[in-house]
Amino acid sequence: MTNFNTTLLRNYMEQAYDDGDLKKAVFYAKHLSQVDPIYENLIDYALVSKESGLYKQAIRTLDQAINLDITIPDAHIEKALILYETDETLRAYNYILSLRATLLDDTPWALLAVLAGELQHLQEALFYANKAVNQLPDAWSFHARAIVHQLQKAYLLANEDFQTALSCDPYNPELWNSYGLFFEECMAFERALEVYDTAINQFELTAHFLYLNRAKIHHILGHKEHSLYDCEQALEQIPDSGDIWFLFATILHEQGDFLSALHAYNQSLRYIKKDASIHFCKAQVLEALGNIKQAKTSYQHAVKLDKSNTEIRLAFATFLIKHNLSLQAHALIREGIDYADNTASLERFLQKHDNLFL
């Protein structure tokens, strides 16, 4: 194939990606990697596949790139990141660890530090993080060391490294997000809000996760209108996010806008079908709207999905008693005693309502 045609394919791929059409981007990237299977094209195909959730396909393509040149770190790093993101942290750690003799000075010490930290090898993680900073003092190295300090609960050192990382790369939305989450872990919610405000308002970063996490902070601080606004901004970018819809529904529910909350809970359940918390909240909204039959069904779904959850079980039992279904409530609580780790609240409930169960 001519250089003109490969350039055209690359342009099509990049345009599809910029338009948010990942399906088309994958199609063009795959075609490009087949007609011109050079390292760069294979990496692009793997990255687009990864972003589309096609992890096995991405790893197969990365292995092809690695076979072309095992000494280039890029494909190794992306492969380890996929393993990490798919909850195979130990495999990712062992994989990078095994490459030190091959990659030598190109070993991704910062990534290795984060992986070791996630596995609670904290002293080893700090060693790798310091090595990364000494070898390449860039934003990613300082960010990695900040994460390790955070895991060690050395919060002052972590804060210092986060600030240094941001001074190196102030337009990195993932870095701002990580810094905001750091303050959230420290229960410093006002500081977290300042971080998200700076990222969004000053640096004009509009990544959906910045809006989502700022919405969570506004919610914690009781700024419900601001929280709703941020949820709407996030949903404009990721309308199929069950997590965003759930937060949106929760805020509407708290405001007493039950019809809007019900719609949002239903949207959330389109994308997260097996979450007891969502079914539980939906049941409460349906009950508030007077739809007793559907509320009961939602309570049943919630209990089925999380049989050991005493809060849901007690709420459902209270609902059943309220609607003159005491025998069903008794059976529900008795069943819960077999599943719950702590049965005290269930036993108290039985004693309190003993006269109804006779």
N, C-alpha and C positions, 0 to 999 in steps of 0.2 A: 504494500500500500504506500502511496506517495506521502511525502511530508505534509502536503496540503490537506490530504484526507485525514491524517492523524490529528493535525491542528484543528480541523473542522470538528472532529469527534470530541476533542478536548473542549472546544468552545461550547458545544452542545451540552456536554456534561456540566461544565461550570455554570452555564446559564440555567440549566434545570435545577442545580443545587441552589443558586441564588434565588430562584423563584420558589424554593421550598418544595419542589417536586422530587422527592427522594427516589421514587420508583423510576422515573425517567433518568435521574442521575445515575442510579445503579445500572440501568440498561446501557447507557452510553459508556460508563466506566468499564463495564464487563467487556463490551465490544472492543474498546480501545486496548484493554489488557490482552485480548486474544490476538488482535492483528499486529500489535506492537508490544510484546511482553517484556518491556524493559522495567528496571527496578521502580522508577518513578510512577509508571502507569499501574503497576501492581499495588503499590502503596496507596495510590488514590482509590483504586477499586476496593481495597480492604477498608479504607477509612469510611467511604460512603456506605459500604455494606454494614460496617459497625454502627454507624449512625442510624441505619434503618433497622437495627436490631437483628441483623443476619450474622450472628457472632461466629457460627461454625464456618460459614462461607468466608468471613473475614480472616479467620485463622488459617484456613486452607490457602488463601491468597498470600497471606504474609509468609507462610512456609515456602511458597514458590519464590518470593522475593529473597528470602534467606538463602535458598539454594543457589541463587545467582551470585550472592556475595555475603558470606557469613560474617564478615568483619564490619559491615555497616550497622550501626546500632539502631537505626530508625525502626526497622521491622521488628526487631527483638523487643524494643520498648512498647510498641503498639500491641504486640502479642501479650506481653505481661500485663498491660493495662486492661485488655479485654478479660484476661483471667481474673484480675482483681475486681473488675466491675461486675463479673458474674459470680462473685463470692467464692472464688478459688484462690484466695490470697496466698495460701501456703504453696500452691503450685507455681504461682507467679514469682514468689520469693525464691524458691528453689531454682526456677528457670534462670532468673537473672544471676543468682549466685553462681550457677554452673558456667556462666559465660565470662567470668572475670579473666580467665587465662586467654580467652579469644579476643575480647574487646579491649583489654589492657586499660589504657588511659581513657578510652571511650566508654568505659563501664558507666552506666547511669546511676551514679552514687546517690543522687537525690531520690530517685524512684526506689532504690534499694532501701534507703533510710525509711521512707514512708511504709514500705511493705514490712520491714522488720518491726517498726513501731506498731503497726496494726496487729502483729503477732505477739506484741508485748515483750519483744526482745529490745528493751529500751536503751540499755547501755550500748549495745551493738548498733542500734538505730542512730544514736547520737554520734557514734564514731563515723558512720557513713555520711551523716548530715554535715559534720565538720569537714570531712574530706571533700564533699561536694562544694561547700562554700569556699574552701581553700583553692580548689582546682578551677572552679568557675563561679565567681561570686555574682550570679545573676538572680533574677526574681524567683525562678523556680527553686534554686538552691536554698535561698533564704526562706522561701515558703515551706519547703520540706523540713528545714530545721525548726521553723515555727511550729509545724505540726507535731514534731517529735517533742519539743518543749511542752506543748499543750498536753500531749499524752502523759508526760512526766509531771504534769501539774505545776510546771515552772512557768507561771503565767506572765511574770514580768519579762522574762527572757523571750517568751513566745511573742508578746506584744511588740517588743523591740524588733524582732525579726520580721514580723508582719509589716511593720512600718517601713523597714528597709526594703522589703520585697516590693511594696507599693511604690516606693520612690524610684525603683528600677523599672516598673511597668504599671503606671497608674491607670492605664486603659484596659486592664485585664479584669473582666467581670467575674471570672471564677475566683480570682484572688480577693476581690472585694467581698464576695459572698462568703469565702472561707473566714475572712476577718470578722464579718458580721456574726457568723455562727460561733466564732471564738468567744465573742462577748456574750452571746446568748448562753453558752455553756457556763460562763462566769456569772450568770444571772444579772448581768449589767445591761438591762434591756434598753435604757436610754442611750447608752454608748452604741449598742447595736443599731439602734435607729439612726444615730448620727452617721454611722458607716454607710448604711443603705441610702440615706439621703444624699450623702456626698457622692456616692457612685452614680446615682440616678440623676440628681439635679445639677451637680457641678461638672461631672465628667460625661453626662448625657449617655450613660450606659443603660440599655433597655432590655437586657436579657430577662426572660420570663422568671427565672429563679430569683432574681433580685427583687422583683415585684412580689413574688410569692412569699419570700422570707420577710420582706418588709410588712406585708399584710399580716403575717403571723405575729410580728412584734407589735404592730398597731392593735391587733386583737388582744394580746396580753395586756397592753397598757390601757385598754378600754376605748381606743379611738376607732369606733366601729365604722363610721363613714369613710375614714381614710382606708381602713382595712378593706371595705367593699370596693373602693376605687382601685386599689392595688390588685385585688382578685380579678376585677374586670380587665385590667391591663394585661395581666398574665394570661387570662382566658382568650384574649384576642390573638395571642401568639400560639397558645397550646390549647385549643378548644376541646381536645380529647383527653385532658388530664383529669382523672378521677380525684386526685388529691386536691387540686385547685377547686373543683366543684364542691368537694366535701367541706373545705374551709368556708367557701362562699355560702353554702347551705347552712352551716353552723351559725354564721353571723346573722343571716336572715332569720333563722330560727330564734336566736336570742332576742332579736328585735321584735318578735311577734308577727313577722310577715310569713305566716304559715304556708300560704299557697305558693309563694315564690320559693320558700325553703323546700317544699315538697318537690317542686320542679328541679331544683338544684340537686337534691338527694337522688332523684331518679337519674339525672344526668351522671352523677358520680357512679351510680350502680351500673351504668352502661359500660364503664371502663374498669371498675373494680367490683366484680360480681360477688365475691365471697369474703366480704368484710362485715363481721358481726356489728361493729360500731355504727356503720352506715345504716344497716337494717334497723338497729335499735333506735337511732335518732329519727329515722323515717317513721317508725311505729309511734313515737311520741307526737310527731307532727300530725299523723293521721288521727290519733286519739284527740288531739286538740281541735281538729277539724270535724270531729264527730263521726268519722268513718271507722266504726268499731270493728267491723268484719275484716277490713284490710289491715287495720292496726294489729289485730290478733295474728294475722298471717305474717306480718313483718316481725313481730316479737318471736314467733316460732322460728323464722329463718335465723334470727340473731342467736337464739339459744342453741339451735342446731349447729351453727358455725363455731360457737365458743361455749361448749358445755360446762366448762369449769368457771365461767365468769359469773360470780355471785351477784354483782350489781345488776346485770341484765336479768338474771333469773328472779331476783327479788322484785324488780320493777314489773316484770311480766306477771308475777304472782299477785302483786297489788292490783294490777289492771284486771286480772281475772276475778278477784274478790269484789272489786268495785262493780263489776258487771254480773254479779251473782253466779260466778262459776267457781265456787269455793273448793269443790272436790278436785277440779282440774288444778287449782292452785296448790292444793295439798300434794297431789301427785308430782307436780313440777318441782316443789321444794324437796320432797323425799328423793326424787331422782338426782337433784343437785348435790345432795349429801354424798352420793357415790362418786361424784366427779370433782368436787371442790377440794382445794388444798387446805383451806381453813373453813370449817363448817359452822363456826360459832354464830355468825349472823343468820345463817339458815335455821339453825336450831332455835335461836331467839324468836325468829319469825313464826315458827311452828307453835312455840309456847304462847306468844302474844295472841295468835288467832286460833288457839286450841278449841275455843267454844264453837267456831264455825266449822270445824272439821269433824265434829262428833256425829 
